[in-house]
Amino acid sequence: MDYIFGYTILNDWSARYLQRKESKIGLGPAKGKDFATSLGPYLVTKDELAPCRIGDRYDMEMVARVNGRELSRGNFKDIYYTFGQMIERASDGVTLYLGDVIGSGTVGTGCLLELGPELHRWLEPGDHVQLEVTGLGILENAIE
């Protein structure tokens, strides 16, 4: 945990139509994940988040909305691996550098693929996506 400077919201956009094609040939989601990542709106130091800390986790509510409609709600305290554990794994056999960004993975029920088309269709131009996390703000993006 000493190596963590701070936290922000990360949205790793997925091109599911590409991911489906790649999965058929065993390549994984490579091209489906390399076209866009949003960060922000703030970088908050771990010291600033001390009031939210409970042991090695943070009690921070997370909400995902599309066009103002809440689709997902979770809490950062329910994360499976701590960031300390993720850094330990990510640094095994490689060098991590100052400024590297490590994503935790999706909050449970935090992606449209997981939610399924019966809850919400794929994103389309004109859609407005908000990811809100207590203490970190609201990351807002429009699909164009």
Rosetta blueprint (number, residue, H / E / L):
1 M L
2 D L
3 Y L
4 I L
5 F L
6 G E
7 Y E
8 T E
9 I E
10 L E
11 N E
12 D E
13 W L
14 S L
15 A L
16 R H
17 Y H
18 L H
19 Q H
20 R H
21 K H
22 E H
23 S H
24 K H
25 I L
26 G L
27 L L
28 G L
29 P L
30 A L
31 K L
32 G L
33 K L
34 D L
35 F L
36 A L
37 T E
38 S E
39 L E
40 G E
41 P E
42 Y E
43 L E
44 V E
45 T E
46 K L
47 D L
48 E L
49 L L
50 A H
51 P H
52 C H
53 R E
54 I E
55 G L
56 D L
57 R E
58 Y E
59 D L
60 M L
61 E E
62 M E
63 V E
64 A E
65 R E
66 V E
67 N L
68 G L
69 R E
70 E E
71 L E
72 S E
73 R E
74 G E
75 N E
76 F H
77 K H
78 D H
79 I L
80 Y L
81 Y L
82 T L
83 F H
84 G H
85 Q H
86 M H
87 I H
88 E H
89 R H
90 A H
91 S L
92 D L
93 G L
94 V L
95 T L
96 L L
97 Y L
98 L L
99 G L
100 D L
101 V L
102 I L
103 G L
104 S L
105 G L
106 T L
107 V L
108 G L
109 T L
110 G L
111 C L
112 L H
113 L H
114 E H
115 L H
116 G L
117 P L
118 E L
119 L L
120 H L
121 R L
122 W L
123 L L
124 E L
125 P L
126 G L
127 D L
128 H E
129 V E
130 Q E
131 L E
132 E E
133 V E
134 T L
135 G L
136 L L
137 G E
138 I E
139 L E
140 E E
141 N E
142 A E
143 I L
144 E L
